[in-house]
């Protein structure tokens, strides 16, 4: 906790003053251009990966970057998606998986999750991802297929389906490699695009 408190102090002394105009503008203006749905993994930092400033990304993070298919009723993930798309009017949405994902590793290697029933239940949202992955134990393949499966689940949300149909929203699938910093852009289940040479920024 001391590290966090010292970090806040450094932010207040150095970072905030250097961006005072930006923070003053953001205090009364919230207009992110991209909804970024990523994994809760502490090694995956959306703003760092995309070199984004505060206010540019609306971020939803879940274990395994999972997006439950839409169902009526209270749902924090669905609420975040709906708010970003229908209220804030983001123009792009990125679902970003990553190398060494603990959630995907547990599924690919069939770990015993009986001691963490909440985790086991949550990971059922990756059933389609496992079904799409031919080789059991292949974490890398499962990570990719999971991004594609979550894009399909994302499209079941009414606000997203409407925006996609109207052409006001574009969905993207990424896989981030922690060791190299590379970002692979997935275009379809059959044809992933070549790995990006550098971390791309979301479309403005």
C-alpha positions in Angstrom: 0.0 0.0 0.0 2.9 2.3 0.7 4.0 2.0 -3.0 0.5 3.1 -4.1 0.5 6.1 -1.7 3.9 7.1 -3.0 2.7 6.7 -6.5 -0.3 9.0 -5.9 2.1 11.6 -4.4 4.4 11.4 -7.5 1.3 11.8 -9.7 0.2 14.9 -7.8 3.6 16.5 -7.9 4.8 15.7 -11.4 2.2 14.0 -13.7 -0.9 16.0 -13.1 0.8 19.5 -13.3 2.4 18.5 -16.6 -1.1 17.7 -18.0 -3.0 20.3 -16.1 -4.8 21.6 -19.2 -5.9 18.1 -20.2 -7.2 17.2 -16.8 -9.1 20.6 -16.6 -10.8 19.8 -19.9 -11.6 16.2 -18.9 -13.2 17.4 -15.7 -16.2 18.4 -17.7 -15.9 16.4 -20.9 -16.0 12.6 -21.4 -15.8 11.5 -25.0 -13.6 8.4 -25.5 -13.3 7.2 -29.1 -12.8 3.5 -28.3 -14.2 0.9 -26.0 -11.3 -1.4 -25.0 -12.3 -4.8 -23.6 -9.3 -6.5 -22.1 -8.2 -9.0 -19.6 -8.0 -8.2 -15.9 -4.4 -9.4 -16.0 -2.2 -6.8 -14.3 0.4 -7.2 -17.1 -2.0 -5.9 -19.7 -2.4 -2.1 -19.5 -4.6 -0.7 -22.4 -3.5 2.9 -22.1 0.2 1.8 -22.1 -0.2 -0.6 -25.0 -1.9 2.0 -27.2 0.0 5.0 -25.9 -3.4 6.7 -25.2 -4.0 9.7 -23.1 -6.6 9.9 -20.3 -10.0 10.2 -21.7 -9.4 8.4 -25.0 -10.3 4.8 -24.0 -13.4 3.5 -22.2 -12.1 0.3 -20.6 -13.9 -2.8 -19.5 -11.6 -5.5 -18.0 -12.7 -9.1 -17.2 -10.9 -12.3 -16.5 -10.0 -13.8 -19.8 -11.4 -10.8 -21.7 -14.7 -12.6 -21.7 -17.9 -10.9 -23.0 -21.1 -12.8 -21.9 -23.7 -13.0 -24.7 -26.5 -10.5 -24.1 -29.3 -11.6 -21.7 -31.9 -9.3 -20.1 -31.1 -8.4 -16.5 -28.4 -6.7 -14.4 -24.9 -7.3 -15.9 -21.9 -5.0 -15.2 -20.2 -6.0 -18.5 -23.3 -5.4 -20.6 -23.9 -2.1 -18.8 -20.4 -0.9 -19.6 -20.7 -1.9 -23.3 -24.1 -0.3 -23.6 -23.0 2.9 -22.0 -19.9 3.2 -24.2 -21.7 2.5 -27.4 -25.2 4.0 -26.9 -24.4 7.0 -24.6 -20.8 7.9 -25.3 -20.9 7.0 -28.9 -17.5 5.3 -29.2 -16.6 4.6 -32.9 -14.4 1.5 -32.3 -14.4 -1.4 -29.9 -11.3 -3.6 -29.4 -11.4 -7.0 -27.7 -7.8 -7.8 -26.7 -6.5 -11.2 -25.6 -2.9 -11.7 -24.6 -0.1 -14.2 -24.4 0.2 -16.3 -21.2 -3.4 -15.7 -20.2 -4.1 -17.5 -17.0 -7.8 -18.0 -17.8 -7.0 -19.5 -21.2 -4.2 -21.6 -19.8 -6.5 -23.1 -17.1 -9.0 -24.1 -19.8 -6.5 -25.4 -22.4 -4.7 -27.5 -19.8 -7.9 -28.6 -18.0 -6.8 -27.3 -14.6 -8.9 -28.4 -11.6 -11.0 -25.3 -10.7 -13.1 -27.0 -8.1 -11.6 -24.8 -5.4 -12.6 -21.6 -7.3 -16.2 -22.2 -8.3 -16.8 -18.5 -9.2 -13.9 -18.6 -11.6 -15.0 -21.9 -13.0 -18.5 -20.6 -13.6 -17.2 -17.4 -15.2 -15.0 -19.3 -17.6 -18.1 -21.1 -19.0 -18.3 -18.0 -21.2 -15.4 -19.4 -23.0 -17.1 -22.7 -24.0 -17.4 -21.5 -27.6 -13.8 -20.6 -27.6 -12.8 -24.1 -26.6 -15.1 -25.6 -29.2 -13.4 -23.6 -31.9 -9.9 -24.7 -30.8 -8.8 -28.0 -32.5 -5.8 -28.8 -30.4 -6.3 -29.3 -26.7 -3.5 -27.8 -24.6 -2.7 -25.2 -27.2 -2.9 -22.0 -25.2 -1.9 -19.7 -28.0 -4.6 -21.1 -30.3 -7.2 -20.8 -27.6 -6.3 -17.2 -26.9 -6.9 -16.3 -30.6 -10.1 -18.3 -30.9 -11.3 -16.8 -27.6 -11.0 -13.2 -29.0 -13.0 -14.3 -32.1 -15.6 -16.0 -30.0 -16.0 -12.9 -27.8 -16.4 -10.7 -30.8 -19.3 -12.9 -31.8 -20.7 -12.6 -28.3 -20.3 -8.8 -28.4 -22.4 -8.6 -31.5 -25.4 -10.1 -29.5 -25.7 -6.9 -27.5 -28.4 -4.8 -28.9 -26.6 -1.5 -28.8 -23.6 -3.1 -30.5 -25.7 -4.9 -33.2 -27.5 -1.6 -34.0 -24.3 0.4 -34.2 -22.6 -2.2 -36.4 -25.6 -2.3 -38.7 -25.7 1.5 -39.0 -21.9 1.6 -39.7 -21.2 3.8 -36.8 -19.1 1.2 -34.9 -16.3 -1.1 -36.0 -15.2 -4.1 -33.9 -11.6 -5.3 -33.8 -9.8 -8.4 -32.3 -6.3 -8.1 -31.0 -3.8 -10.4 -29.3 -1.1 -8.7 -27.4 2.2 -10.5 -26.8 3.6 -9.5 -23.4 7.2 -10.4 -24.1 7.6 -8.6 -27.4 5.0 -5.9 -27.2 3.6 -7.1 -30.6 -0.1 -6.9 -31.4 -1.7 -9.4 -33.8 -4.8 -8.2 -35.4 -7.3 -10.9 -36.0 -9.5 -10.4 -39.1 -11.5 -13.6 -39.1 -11.4 -17.2 -37.8 -9.7 -18.3 -41.0 -7.3 -15.5 -41.7 -5.5 -13.7 -38.9 -3.6 -10.7 -40.2 0.2 -10.6 -39.8 1.5 -9.4 -36.5 1.7 -5.7 -36.3 5.3 -4.4 -36.2 4.4 -1.9 -33.5 1.5 -1.3 -31.1 -1.2 0.4 -33.1 -3.3 3.2 -31.7 -7.1 2.8 -32.1 -8.6 4.7 -35.0 -9.3 8.3 -34.1 
